[in-house]
Amino acid sequence: MDLNSASTVVLQVLTQATSQDTAVLKPAEEQLKQWETQPGFYSVLLNIFTNHSLDINVRWLAVLYFKHGIDRYWRRVAPHALSEEEKSTLRAGLITNFNEPINQIATQIAVLIAKVARLDCPRQWPELIPTLIESVKVQDDLRQHRALLTFYHVTKTLASKRLAADRKLFYDLASGIYTFACSLWNHHTDTFLQQVSSGNEVAVLSSLERTLLSLKVLRKLTVNGFVEPHKNMEVMGFLHGIFERLKQFLECSRNIGTDNVCRDRLEKTIILFTKVLLDFLDQHPFSFIPLIQRSLEFSVSYVFTEVGEGVTFERFIVQCMNLIKMIVKNYAYKPSKNFEDSSPETLEAHKIKMAFFTYPTLTEICRRLVSHYFLLTEEELTMWEEDPEGFTVEETGGDSWKYSLRPCTEVLFIDIFHEYNQTLTPVLLEMMQTLQGPTNVEDMNALLIKDAVYNAVGLAAYELFDSVDFDQWFKNQLLPELQVIHNRYKPLRRRVIWLIGQWISVKFKSDLRPMLYEAICNLLQDQDLVVRIETATTLKLTVDDFEFRTDQFLPYLETMFTLLFQLLQQVTECDTKMHVLHVLSCVIERVNMQIRPYVGCLVQYLPLLWKQSEEHNMLRCAILTTLIHLVQGLGADSKNLYPFLLPVIQLSTDVSQPPHVYLLEDGLELWLVTLENSPCITPELLRVFQNMSPLLELSSENLRTCFKIINGYIFLSSTEFLQTYAVVLCQSFCELLKEITTEGQVQVLKVVENALKVNPVLGPQMFQPILPCVFRGIIEGERYPVVMSTYLGVMGRVLLQNASFFSSLLNEMAHKFNQEMDQLLGNMIEMWVDRMDNITQPERRKLSALALLSLLPSDNSVIQDKFCGIINISVEGLHDVMTEDPETGTYKDCMLMSHLEEPKVTEDEEPPTEQDKRKKMLALKDPVHTVSLQQFVYEKLKAQQEVLGEQGFQSLMETVDTEIVTQLQEFLQGF
């Protein structure tokens, strides 16, 4: 099919693909998908999107399909890759003329040319850059702009490549075209500055657009195009020239109002200048040293003196502050403690900084930050009134300082204060001195100044540690401030409670806590919502602190919990509800069991909140966290929550439900603590386990928690659980064991070992399919000690606690190995004795001794043949478990447990969970903890003696090393 007829067909299908009707749209999309790999398809698309007479939507779609094709089929090694001939034609076609009239399509074409350049430039496409440079020089406005746009996207893409060879190519490109790029930028900038006063808005906007694009090209070349940019005169000339240009553009902005069409582009250009400086400082700190002085002078004069009045705007101030911050904080400019160890460049930079940041400069910066930039603005106060919750969650933290003014000023203050704290501490202390006593509520300005100073004292808490007697200040100044209940005083009530939160972990005497709790109780009832939310935050910091003492807190617990719960109901925004829930969780976690009398209201409210938060998965995560702490606090009483709790666990851990992506981790944690605190199994709790098989198939980082949950069920109700789920579980385990790491294998086998320990009768039958590979592992001498130790633990349980099952397993394995049963048993005992040192846990070592001894008495010649090894292991076991009673001089087995021993729970320890109690009861039935190894050895030897008679037994004992026999006799004294 020739190109024209193909174009007609493709054009028709593309037109259908832009339809709103799915009946037309779907088949068209299918057809286009099939054509993606057809030779010639992309040539047709190129014809279509460069034909300006066609419908815009069709051309737009053609560009997108072309771009998609580059990603998938342009590389030589891609399946269905485009042929070299077609690629060559396409490359030529893409840059024949830069005359696309529609802006959006022009941008897409520029991006796709850049994508091809990333793969082909300069080797397969040497003509691209020369063509672009020629096209940028043409007089035709449209072509010039489109070529510049493409030039920028190509430069940006090539600058982003990171491999050494690609970087080298970009360095070569940069040094080749830098002079041209500089002159281009200067030309367009001068044109703009001449035209700006002409009043011809279209021409001004057009030349400003070109200035911006050529500056974008220069930014990429300057920042990424040179290894040592400070050695290049042109680069440094351009960077030094930025300050003059910035002044010219800022002066322009004085005359161009906010409603002018050029205003947005002009601000973008000004910001782009600052980005060049910031990026260059970030990438080349040492090359930036000659620019430090001018950068600081420029930024400080515009941000902290009258020079900036009338010309600066918020985003520009943020950029200038970030420039100051990055110079102040830059590690490349900080000499080491020992000056001689620092590089000359570092010392040079340090010297420039020290010369600039004199006492008057630092004092002025500090005063201006606090008394000008820290003040709450009209907009913020309006937001406080109209949207209090929005006001409290104003973005802070993360990278917000790079873009938002308030976080930016605060971070700059912290960094400068940290760097020059000896100079600035007295300045801030003096500001504090002038604000003693309450402030007149009628004087709004004085209130805001005080708010700003308190903000500074909170931010600099760590630096002021030695200079402020915070305890005295708290009692004499801050507490009285919190008691002023006038509505206009609310900014200070909020700020003071925030300030205390900042100091709580720095310096706050423990005895003062009750006074603070009292104040918090009052403020949680404040008429202003912002004050209440801020108080909740400080409560969280107080409760979370290292020096928190429950006994001091308990008298206030009921009031606080009730007030926090009321706050949770009052707030409406998702973020605020999450925040208050975190505070509640924190309180519940710290007071644990003591919370029980007060949680009724919360327990009733959470189901409603869960229902309302269907669209808000992050809020649901916060509810899950709260439930985790609630269940831990309620212990066995958490059973009353099951009607709500179990459906929540069911939904959060069901991998077929979309929300599991967000809720799974917390949902599993909740499932686990629910089991640990459950007093008994319920049919509903058992049913939730249906979610487990798909979770094990995921085999993600949550596997460990899944194994703990399975163990939880085994401890809770092994018989019911194993009868219901063991078959499915065993299948999952068999699948897991094939593909999992050795550590994972150990985790799986530990669960099996647990099941055998809890239920020696049912366990081996249920996990029967896994046991042959355990047996095989022992016989073949598994090389990983941890895995071998677990194998022996599993087999020890079967041998000791279900001998009949062991013999049927031995029989089955003898068939598989084609050996006699006795011979196989002998091999197994031999390997067991040989690898006993792999076992490090004392319980498993004693289990091994008990298990092998359980083979005695025996007249089987193979077992008698291995008698020496069995005795060796028994004596090793005795060494592990026997402790000498110093008073009587006799030995006793230290692993024996009795019902009478009740461990004392100290104040700091968590009380035992229901699962801890179950484990204790289980230990009381476990032979490892109920059978005395000393007694067992004695009885088995006695029985063996009876089977063989004195003479036969004596000759059997002679096979054992005399030293071992002596040790054995010593342990068996008194029998």
TATA-V436214 format. One record per residue. N is the residue number from 0. OMEGA is omega in whole degrees, 0 to 359 (* if undefined). D_LAST is the distance of its C-alpha to the last C-alpha in whole Angstrom. Layout:
n | omega | d_last
N | OMEGA | D_LAST
N | OMEGA | D_LAST
This chain:
n | omega | d_last
0 | 181 | 103
1 | 189 | 105
2 | 184 | 104
3 | 182 | 106
4 | 177 | 105
5 | 181 | 101
6 | 181 | 102
7 | 182 | 104
8 | 183 | 101
9 | 180 | 98
10 | 181 | 100
11 | 182 | 101
12 | 178 | 97
13 | 179 | 96
14 | 178 | 99
15 | 182 | 97
16 | 177 | 94
17 | 183 | 95
18 | 176 | 96
19 | 185 | 94
20 | 185 | 94
21 | 180 | 90
22 | 178 | 92
23 | 188 | 94
24 | 187 | 92
25 | 180 | 89
26 | 180 | 90
27 | 179 | 92
28 | 178 | 89
29 | 182 | 87
30 | 180 | 91
31 | 180 | 90
32 | 179 | 87
33 | 183 | 88
34 | 184 | 90
35 | 186 | 88
36 | 181 | 87
37 | 175 | 91
38 | 177 | 93
39 | 184 | 96
40 | 185 | 94
41 | 174 | 94
42 | 178 | 98
43 | 180 | 99
44 | 180 | 97
45 | 177 | 98
46 | 184 | 102
47 | 186 | 101
48 | 175 | 100
49 | 178 | 103
50 | 189 | 105
51 | 182 | 106
52 | 183 | 108
53 | 181 | 105
54 | 185 | 103
55 | 183 | 101
56 | 180 | 98
57 | 180 | 98
58 | 179 | 99
59 | 181 | 96
60 | 179 | 94
61 | 179 | 95
62 | 182 | 94
63 | 178 | 90
64 | 179 | 90
65 | 182 | 91
66 | 178 | 89
67 | 180 | 86
68 | 179 | 87
69 | 181 | 87
70 | 189 | 83
71 | 192 | 82
72 | 185 | 85
73 | 181 | 86
74 | 181 | 83
75 | 188 | 84
76 | 183 | 81
77 | 173 | 81
78 | 184 | 81
79 | 183 | 84
80 | 177 | 85
81 | 180 | 89
82 | 180 | 91
83 | 181 | 93
84 | 183 | 96
85 | 180 | 96
86 | 181 | 94
87 | 178 | 97
88 | 182 | 99
89 | 180 | 97
90 | 181 | 97
91 | 182 | 100
92 | 183 | 101
93 | 185 | 99
94 | 179 | 101
95 | 176 | 104
96 | 181 | 105
97 | 186 | 104
98 | 180 | 106
99 | 185 | 103
100 | 185 | 105
101 | 185 | 102
102 | 185 | 100
103 | 180 | 96
104 | 179 | 97
105 | 179 | 98
106 | 180 | 95
107 | 179 | 93
108 | 179 | 95
109 | 180 | 94
110 | 183 | 91
111 | 174 | 91
112 | 179 | 93
113 | 179 | 90
114 | 178 | 87
115 | 180 | 89
116 | 181 | 90
117 | 183 | 86
118 | 192 | 86
119 | 187 | 89
120 | 0 | 91
121 | 192 | 92
122 | 181 | 91
123 | 185 | 93
124 | 185 | 95
125 | 186 | 96
126 | 186 | 99
127 | 186 | 98
128 | 177 | 98
129 | 179 | 101
130 | 181 | 102
131 | 182 | 101
132 | 178 | 102
133 | 185 | 106
134 | 180 | 105
135 | 183 | 104
136 | 186 | 108
137 | 184 | 110
138 | 181 | 112
139 | 186 | 111
140 | 184 | 109
141 | 182 | 107
142 | 181 | 106
143 | 182 | 106
144 | 183 | 103
145 | 179 | 101
146 | 178 | 101
147 | 180 | 100
148 | 179 | 97
149 | 179 | 96
150 | 180 | 96
151 | 183 | 94
152 | 178 | 91
153 | 180 | 91
154 | 182 | 91
155 | 182 | 88
156 | 181 | 86
157 | 179 | 87
158 | 185 | 85
159 | 181 | 82
160 | 191 | 81
161 | 182 | 78
162 | 187 | 78
163 | 183 | 79
164 | 179 | 82
165 | 179 | 83
166 | 180 | 83
167 | 179 | 85
168 | 181 | 88
169 | 177 | 88
170 | 180 | 89
171 | 180 | 91
172 | 184 | 93
173 | 183 | 93
174 | 179 | 94
175 | 188 | 97
176 | 187 | 98
177 | 181 | 97
178 | 180 | 101
179 | 182 | 102
180 | 179 | 99
181 | 183 | 100
182 | 178 | 104
183 | 182 | 104
184 | 179 | 102
185 | 180 | 104
186 | 183 | 107
187 | 181 | 106
188 | 179 | 105
189 | 179 | 108
190 | 181 | 110
191 | 184 | 108
192 | 177 | 109
193 | 186 | 112
194 | 192 | 112
195 | 181 | 110
196 | 185 | 113
197 | 180 | 116
198 | 178 | 114
199 | 189 | 114
200 | 183 | 111
201 | 181 | 110
202 | 181 | 111
203 | 182 | 109
204 | 181 | 106
205 | 182 | 106
206 | 177 | 106
207 | 178 | 103
208 | 179 | 101
209 | 177 | 102
210 | 182 | 101
211 | 182 | 98
212 | 182 | 97
213 | 176 | 98
214 | 177 | 96
215 | 178 | 93
216 | 182 | 94
217 | 180 | 94
218 | 181 | 91
219 | 181 | 89
220 | 184 | 91
221 | 187 | 90
222 | 187 | 87
223 | 191 | 85
224 | 185 | 88
225 | 179 | 88
226 | 180 | 85
227 | 188 | 87
228 | 183 | 89
229 | 179 | 90
230 | 182 | 92
231 | 185 | 94
232 | 184 | 97
233 | 181 | 98
234 | 183 | 95
235 | 177 | 95
236 | 179 | 98
237 | 184 | 97
238 | 178 | 94
239 | 180 | 97
240 | 182 | 99
241 | 185 | 97
242 | 178 | 97
243 | 181 | 101
244 | 180 | 101
245 | 180 | 99
246 | 180 | 101
247 | 183 | 104
248 | 179 | 102
249 | 177 | 101
250 | 176 | 104
251 | 185 | 105
252 | 178 | 103
253 | 185 | 105
254 | 181 | 108
255 | 185 | 106
256 | 183 | 105
257 | 182 | 102
258 | 181 | 104
259 | 182 | 105
260 | 183 | 104
261 | 190 | 103
262 | 184 | 101
263 | 180 | 98
264 | 181 | 98
265 | 179 | 99
266 | 179 | 96
267 | 181 | 94
268 | 179 | 96
269 | 179 | 96
270 | 181 | 92
271 | 175 | 92
272 | 182 | 93
273 | 178 | 90
274 | 178 | 88
275 | 181 | 89
276 | 182 | 88
277 | 180 | 85
278 | 182 | 84
279 | 178 | 85
280 | 181 | 84
281 | 185 | 80
282 | 186 | 81
283 | 185 | 83
284 | 183 | 82
285 | 178 | 83
286 | 183 | 86
287 | 187 | 87
288 | 179 | 87
289 | 183 | 91
290 | 186 | 91
291 | 185 | 89
292 | 183 | 91
293 | 181 | 94
294 | 181 | 91
295 | 180 | 90
296 | 182 | 94
297 | 185 | 94
298 | 184 | 91
299 | 182 | 91
300 | 182 | 95
301 | 186 | 95
302 | 188 | 92
303 | 177 | 92
304 | 184 | 96
305 | 184 | 99
306 | 185 | 100
307 | 186 | 98
308 | 176 | 100
309 | 180 | 101
310 | 184 | 100
311 | 175 | 96
312 | 194 | 94
313 | 185 | 91
314 | 179 | 89
315 | 179 | 91
316 | 179 | 90
317 | 181 | 86
318 | 180 | 87
319 | 179 | 88
320 | 179 | 85
321 | 178 | 83
322 | 178 | 85
323 | 182 | 85
324 | 183 | 81
325 | 177 | 80
326 | 181 | 82
327 | 191 | 80
328 | 190 | 77
329 | 183 | 77
330 | 180 | 75
331 | 183 | 77
332 | 182 | 79
333 | 179 | 76
334 | 177 | 76
335 | 183 | 73
336 | 178 | 72
337 | 189 | 73
338 | 184 | 77
339 | 183 | 77
340 | 185 | 74
341 | 179 | 76
342 | 179 | 79
343 | 180 | 83
344 | 181 | 83
345 | 181 | 80
346 | 178 | 82
347 | 180 | 85
348 | 181 | 84
349 | 181 | 83
350 | 180 | 86
351 | 180 | 88
352 | 183 | 85
353 | 180 | 86
354 | 182 | 89
355 | 185 | 90
356 | 178 | 87
357 | 181 | 89
358 | 181 | 88
359 | 181 | 91
360 | 181 | 90
361 | 181 | 87
362 | 181 | 88
363 | 179 | 90
364 | 183 | 88
365 | 182 | 85
366 | 181 | 88
367 | 178 | 89
368 | 185 | 86
369 | 191 | 85
370 | 180 | 88
371 | 187 | 90
372 | 181 | 87
373 | 183 | 84
374 | 175 | 87
375 | 184 | 86
376 | 176 | 89
377 | 182 | 92
378 | 182 | 90
379 | 180 | 86
380 | 177 | 88
381 | 180 | 89
382 | 177 | 86
383 | 182 | 84
384 | 190 | 86
385 | 183 | 87
386 | 186 | 84
387 | 182 | 81
388 | 176 | 78
389 | 180 | 80
390 | 184 | 80
391 | 181 | 77
392 | 175 | 75
393 | 192 | 78
394 | 171 | 77
395 | 181 | 75
396 | 181 | 72
397 | 182 | 72
398 | 187 | 75
399 | 180 | 77
400 | 180 | 78
401 | 188 | 80
402 | 187 | 82
403 | 189 | 83
404 | 186 | 84
405 | 178 | 82
406 | 182 | 79
407 | 181 | 81
408 | 182 | 82
409 | 180 | 79
410 | 177 | 77
411 | 179 | 80
412 | 181 | 80
413 | 184 | 76
414 | 180 | 76
415 | 181 | 79
416 | 180 | 78
417 | 185 | 75
418 | 185 | 77
419 | 189 | 79
420 | 181 | 77
421 | 178 | 78
422 | 192 | 82
423 | 181 | 81
424 | 180 | 79
425 | 181 | 82
426 | 182 | 84
427 | 179 | 82
428 | 179 | 81
429 | 177 | 85
430 | 179 | 85
431 | 183 | 82
432 | 186 | 84
433 | 185 | 87
434 | 181 | 86
435 | 175 | 84
436 | 182 | 85
437 | 181 | 85
438 | 180 | 88
439 | 184 | 91
440 | 180 | 90
441 | 185 | 94
442 | 185 | 94
443 | 182 | 92
444 | 180 | 92
445 | 178 | 90
446 | 182 | 88
447 | 178 | 87
448 | 181 | 87
449 | 177 | 85
450 | 182 | 83
451 | 181 | 83
452 | 179 | 82
453 | 177 | 79
454 | 180 | 78
455 | 181 | 79
456 | 177 | 76
457 | 182 | 74
458 | 184 | 74
459 | 186 | 74
460 | 184 | 71
461 | 181 | 69
462 | 185 | 72
463 | 186 | 73
464 | 185 | 69
465 | 190 | 70
466 | 184 | 74
467 | 173 | 73
468 | 190 | 72
469 | 183 | 71
470 | 179 | 69
471 | 182 | 73
472 | 179 | 75
473 | 184 | 72
474 | 190 | 73
475 | 186 | 77
476 | 190 | 78
477 | 181 | 76
478 | 177 | 75
479 | 179 | 78
480 | 182 | 80
481 | 184 | 77
482 | 176 | 79
483 | 190 | 82
484 | 180 | 83
485 | 184 | 86
486 | 183 | 86
487 | 181 | 88
488 | 188 | 85
489 | 177 | 82
490 | 181 | 82
491 | 177 | 81
492 | 179 | 79
493 | 184 | 77
494 | 183 | 77
495 | 181 | 76
496 | 175 | 73
497 | 182 | 72
498 | 179 | 73
499 | 178 | 70
500 | 179 | 68
501 | 185 | 69
502 | 190 | 68
503 | 183 | 64
504 | 182 | 62
505 | 186 | 64
506 | 179 | 65
507 | 187 | 64
508 | 184 | 63
509 | 184 | 60
510 | 183 | 61
511 | 185 | 65
512 | 181 | 63
513 | 178 | 63
514 | 179 | 67
515 | 179 | 67
516 | 178 | 65
517 | 181 | 68
518 | 180 | 71
519 | 178 | 69
520 | 180 | 69
521 | 185 | 73
522 | 177 | 74
523 | 176 | 72
524 | 181 | 74
525 | 181 | 77
526 | 185 | 80
527 | 184 | 80
528 | 181 | 78
529 | 179 | 78
530 | 181 | 76
531 | 181 | 74
532 | 180 | 73
533 | 180 | 72
534 | 178 | 71
535 | 179 | 68
536 | 180 | 68
537 | 177 | 67
538 | 180 | 65
539 | 180 | 62
540 | 181 | 63
541 | 182 | 62
542 | 182 | 59
543 | 189 | 58
544 | 183 | 58
545 | 186 | 55
546 | 179 | 55
547 | 176 | 56
548 | 184 | 54
549 | 186 | 53
550 | 178 | 54
551 | 188 | 57
552 | 188 | 58
553 | 180 | 57
554 | 184 | 60
555 | 190 | 62
556 | 185 | 60
557 | 181 | 62
558 | 183 | 65
559 | 184 | 65
560 | 180 | 63
561 | 182 | 66
562 | 177 | 68
563 | 180 | 67
564 | 177 | 67
565 | 179 | 70
566 | 179 | 71
567 | 180 | 69
568 | 185 | 72
569 | 184 | 75
570 | 186 | 75
571 | 183 | 76
572 | 180 | 75
573 | 183 | 72
574 | 183 | 72
575 | 178 | 72
576 | 178 | 70
577 | 183 | 67
578 | 182 | 67
579 | 177 | 67
580 | 179 | 64
581 | 178 | 62
582 | 179 | 63
583 | 180 | 61
584 | 182 | 58
585 | 180 | 58
586 | 181 | 58
587 | 182 | 55
588 | 184 | 53
589 | 184 | 53
590 | 176 | 52
591 | 187 | 50
592 | 186 | 49
593 | 184 | 52
594 | 192 | 54
595 | 184 | 54
596 | 193 | 56
597 | 190 | 59
598 | 185 | 59
599 | 184 | 60
600 | 181 | 64
601 | 181 | 63
602 | 180 | 61
603 | 186 | 64
604 | 186 | 66
605 | 178 | 64
606 | 180 | 65
607 | 180 | 68
608 | 178 | 68
609 | 181 | 66
610 | 182 | 69
611 | 188 | 72
612 | 183 | 70
613 | 182 | 70
614 | 189 | 72
615 | 185 | 70
616 | 181 | 67
617 | 176 | 66
618 | 178 | 67
619 | 176 | 64
620 | 180 | 62
621 | 178 | 62
622 | 179 | 62
623 | 180 | 58
624 | 179 | 57
625 | 180 | 58
626 | 179 | 56
627 | 181 | 53
628 | 179 | 53
629 | 181 | 54
630 | 179 | 51
631 | 179 | 48
632 | 184 | 50
633 | 181 | 50
634 | 184 | 46
635 | 180 | 46
636 | 181 | 49
637 | 179 | 51
638 | 180 | 51
639 | 181 | 54
640 | 189 | 55
641 | 182 | 55
642 | 177 | 58
643 | 188 | 59
644 | 187 | 56
645 | 175 | 56
646 | 178 | 59
647 | 178 | 59
648 | 181 | 56
649 | 183 | 57
650 | 186 | 61
651 | 186 | 59
652 | 180 | 57
653 | 187 | 59
654 | 177 | 60
655 | 179 | 63
656 | 182 | 65
657 | 185 | 67
658 | 185 | 65
659 | 180 | 62
660 | 181 | 63
661 | 195 | 63
662 | 192 | 60
663 | 187 | 58
664 | 179 | 56
665 | 180 | 56
666 | 179 | 55
667 | 179 | 52
668 | 179 | 51
669 | 179 | 52
670 | 182 | 50
671 | 183 | 47
672 | 176 | 47
673 | 179 | 48
674 | 183 | 45
675 | 183 | 43
676 | 183 | 44
677 | 179 | 45
678 | 180 | 43
679 | 181 | 44
680 | 171 | 45
681 | 181 | 49
682 | 182 | 51
683 | 180 | 53
684 | 178 | 50
685 | 184 | 49
686 | 181 | 53
687 | 184 | 53
688 | 177 | 51
689 | 179 | 53
690 | 192 | 55
691 | 185 | 51
692 | 178 | 52
693 | 179 | 56
694 | 179 | 54
695 | 177 | 51
696 | 179 | 54
697 | 185 | 56
698 | 181 | 53
699 | 181 | 54
700 | 180 | 53
701 | 184 | 51
702 | 183 | 49
703 | 179 | 46
704 | 179 | 47
705 | 180 | 47
706 | 179 | 44
707 | 179 | 43
708 | 179 | 45
709 | 177 | 43
710 | 179 | 40
711 | 178 | 41
712 | 181 | 42
713 | 179 | 39
714 | 188 | 37
715 | 184 | 40
716 | 191 | 40
717 | 186 | 38
718 | 181 | 39
719 | 184 | 43
720 | 183 | 43
721 | 180 | 42
722 | 183 | 44
723 | 194 | 47
724 | 189 | 47
725 | 184 | 44
726 | 180 | 47
727 | 182 | 49
728 | 181 | 47
729 | 177 | 45
730 | 180 | 49
731 | 182 | 49
732 | 180 | 46
733 | 177 | 47
734 | 182 | 50
735 | 186 | 49
736 | 181 | 46
737 | 193 | 49
738 | 189 | 51
739 | 178 | 49
740 | 180 | 48
741 | 179 | 44
742 | 177 | 43
743 | 178 | 45
744 | 181 | 43
745 | 180 | 39
746 | 180 | 41
747 | 184 | 41
748 | 177 | 38
749 | 177 | 36
750 | 179 | 38
751 | 180 | 37
752 | 179 | 33
753 | 180 | 34
754 | 180 | 35
755 | 181 | 32
756 | 184 | 30
757 | 185 | 32
758 | 186 | 33
759 | 183 | 31
760 | 185 | 33
761 | 185 | 36
762 | 183 | 36
763 | 180 | 35
764 | 186 | 38
765 | 182 | 40
766 | 182 | 40
767 | 182 | 40
768 | 182 | 43
769 | 190 | 41
770 | 179 | 38
771 | 182 | 40
772 | 175 | 41
773 | 180 | 37
774 | 181 | 36
775 | 180 | 39
776 | 181 | 38
777 | 183 | 35
778 | 183 | 36
779 | 175 | 39
780 | 177 | 37
781 | 190 | 39
782 | 178 | 40
783 | 184 | 40
784 | 184 | 36
785 | 179 | 36
786 | 180 | 37
787 | 180 | 35
788 | 181 | 32
789 | 176 | 33
790 | 183 | 34
791 | 177 | 30
792 | 180 | 29
793 | 184 | 32
794 | 178 | 30
795 | 179 | 27
796 | 182 | 27
797 | 184 | 29
798 | 185 | 26
799 | 192 | 24
800 | 177 | 26
801 | 188 | 28
802 | 183 | 27
803 | 178 | 30
804 | 180 | 33
805 | 183 | 31
806 | 178 | 32
807 | 176 | 35
808 | 180 | 36
809 | 179 | 34
810 | 180 | 37
811 | 183 | 40
812 | 179 | 39
813 | 177 | 39
814 | 183 | 43
815 | 182 | 44
816 | 182 | 42
817 | 181 | 44
818 | 172 | 40
819 | 179 | 38
820 | 183 | 35
821 | 182 | 32
822 | 181 | 34
823 | 179 | 34
824 | 179 | 31
825 | 179 | 30
826 | 183 | 33
827 | 180 | 31
828 | 182 | 27
829 | 180 | 29
830 | 181 | 31
831 | 181 | 28
832 | 184 | 26
833 | 188 | 29
834 | 181 | 30
835 | 183 | 27
836 | 175 | 29
837 | 184 | 31
838 | 181 | 29
839 | 182 | 29
840 | 181 | 28
841 | 181 | 24
842 | 182 | 24
843 | 179 | 25
844 | 179 | 23
845 | 179 | 20
846 | 180 | 22
847 | 180 | 23
848 | 181 | 19
849 | 184 | 18
850 | 182 | 22
851 | 177 | 21
852 | 182 | 18
853 | 176 | 19
854 | 179 | 21
855 | 353 | 19
856 | 181 | 18
857 | 174 | 22
858 | 180 | 24
859 | 187 | 26
860 | 181 | 28
861 | 181 | 28
862 | 178 | 25
863 | 179 | 23
864 | 182 | 26
865 | 185 | 25
866 | 182 | 21
867 | 180 | 21
868 | 181 | 23
869 | 180 | 20
870 | 178 | 17
871 | 181 | 19
872 | 180 | 20
873 | 181 | 16
874 | 175 | 16
875 | 179 | 19
876 | 179 | 18
877 | 177 | 15
878 | 182 | 17
879 | 193 | 20
880 | 186 | 18
881 | 174 | 15
882 | 183 | 17
883 | 175 | 16
884 | 188 | 16
885 | 183 | 19
886 | 186 | 19
887 | 181 | 15
888 | 179 | 15
889 | 181 | 11
890 | 171 | 12
891 | 183 | 12
892 | 187 | 14
893 | 181 | 18
894 | 181 | 19
895 | 179 | 18
896 | 177 | 21
897 | 180 | 22
898 | 189 | 25
899 | 184 | 26
900 | 174 | 26
901 | 181 | 30
902 | 178 | 31
903 | 176 | 34
904 | 179 | 37
905 | 185 | 39
906 | 185 | 43
907 | 185 | 44
908 | 174 | 41
909 | 173 | 42
910 | 185 | 41
911 | 176 | 38
912 | 177 | 40
913 | 181 | 40
914 | 177 | 38
915 | 180 | 36
916 | 179 | 35
917 | 180 | 34
918 | 179 | 32
919 | 180 | 30
920 | 180 | 30
921 | 180 | 29
922 | 181 | 26
923 | 177 | 25
924 | 186 | 25
925 | 180 | 24
926 | 181 | 21
927 | 182 | 21
928 | 182 | 20
929 | 182 | 19
930 | 176 | 16
931 | 182 | 13
932 | 180 | 13
933 | 180 | 9
934 | 184 | 8
935 | 179 | 11
936 | 183 | 11
937 | 184 | 7
938 | 183 | 10
939 | 179 | 13
940 | 180 | 12
941 | 182 | 11
942 | 180 | 14
943 | 179 | 16
944 | 180 | 15
945 | 180 | 16
946 | 188 | 19
947 | 188 | 20
948 | 186 | 19
949 | 185 | 17
950 | 182 | 21
951 | 182 | 21
952 | 181 | 18
953 | 182 | 18
954 | 177 | 21
955 | 180 | 20
956 | 181 | 18
957 | 177 | 21
958 | 182 | 22
959 | 179 | 20
960 | 186 | 21
961 | 180 | 20
962 | 180 | 20
963 | 181 | 18
964 | 180 | 15
965 | 180 | 15
966 | 180 | 14
967 | 181 | 12
968 | 180 | 10
969 | 180 | 10
970 | 186 | 9
971 | 176 | 6
972 | 176 | 6
973 | 176 | 4
974 | * | 0
